[in-house]
Amino acid sequence: MSSFFNEKFQDLEAYIPGEQPKDQTYIKLNANENPYPPSPGVLEVINESSVRGLNKYPDSNITRMKMLLAEHFQVQEDNVFVSNGSDESLAMAFMAFCDRDGIVFPSITYSFYIVYAELFGLAYREIPLEKDFSIQIEDYINIHQNIIIANPNAPSGLALSRAEIEEIVQSNPENLVMIDEAYVNFGGETAVPLIQKYDNLLVIHTFSKSHSLAGARLGFAIGNEEIIGDLEKIRNSINPYNVNSLSMLAGEQAILDHEYYMAQCQRIMDNRKILTDELRKFGFKVLDSKGNFILVEPRGILAKSYYQALRKKGILIRYFGTDQLKDYVRITIGSEEQVRILLERTEEILENR
Ligand SMILES: *Cc1c(COP(=O)(O)O)cnc(C)c1O
């Protein structure tokens, strides 16, 4: 640490992304990436002519993408905010809205929430999950604090219904409720229609998981036009060119190719069912996931040993190793072939232990 570093950041614990080792090629099931490539349409729009256009700044108003998203979600363009990954929407929303009354979130969830709360010096409170990792919605009713919930939650994969989200939003009218729907296209129910009715709801989405564009860094948020206006003020005060022109083109085309992505999501859900069923046959405990990942408690082998053994065999999964998750691993749902290989390696590991 340099002697120049702002004192308030000295104890900051940054987010730790999933490992990306380069010593060999791994089957990478540790970052909830989509195993399938972007749509053929996206491959076409990233071409010589779009690369030539890189000498110009991107459209700082993100006009076409907002128009396409508004059309897709049946909202107005001023209900849409676009960001460099949804992490940026989250960061800007934490910065913009959560100073007064602090923010609450489940004790086991996306670990960036706590990082942003610390970074922006926000008061935060973690609400414990039930033993089965479910969210008790009563804990979020009438609490007079800002709220963020990932729905489906990570890494549990468990989801709340739109009606349950509505109860939470309705009972906290003076505070902002943020619903992070990074995984909603893998079987969840979106809260977007509720924004017509509630002006304290912000729904955050990403192209990283269901739309095979993690590398493009694209996310967006949908909410009341005043909330979106505030986010625009923050964005234009940090980086009005937050979305680069190639990613913008890719994202616009991805919205148009919705059917392609929904078909890939269905494949992932089918693969999730196969993986869940087969791991349960080994005696593993697997939560019922609505995400492109499953939370698994191995049996007959420690979670950490299972993670290490798979790594030796060229497969990366996520082992968190925290107190609450030390007996669990999170496995991203891969392609049909990746699932088959994972199951074969698991069987070998269990036979040779
Ligand atoms: C992956 C993920 C994000 C971040 O997505 P990016 O758009 O890649 O920044 C946000 N929230 C949750 C819950 C996630 O799992």
The ligand as an ORCA input file, in Angstrom:
! r2SCAN-3c Opt
* xyz 0 1
  C     -22.646    -12.165    -12.338
  C     -23.499    -11.308    -11.452
  C     -23.561     -9.927    -11.598
  C     -22.574     -9.169    -12.420
  O     -22.681     -9.232    -13.705
  P     -21.862     -8.329    -14.710
  O     -22.949     -7.796    -15.555
  O     -20.950     -9.262    -15.399
  O     -21.161     -7.229    -13.981
  C     -24.430     -9.214    -10.821
  N     -25.193     -9.809     -9.893
  C     -25.145    -11.121     -9.687
  C     -26.002    -11.726     -8.640
  C     -24.287    -11.908    -10.445
  O     -24.191    -13.202    -10.203
*
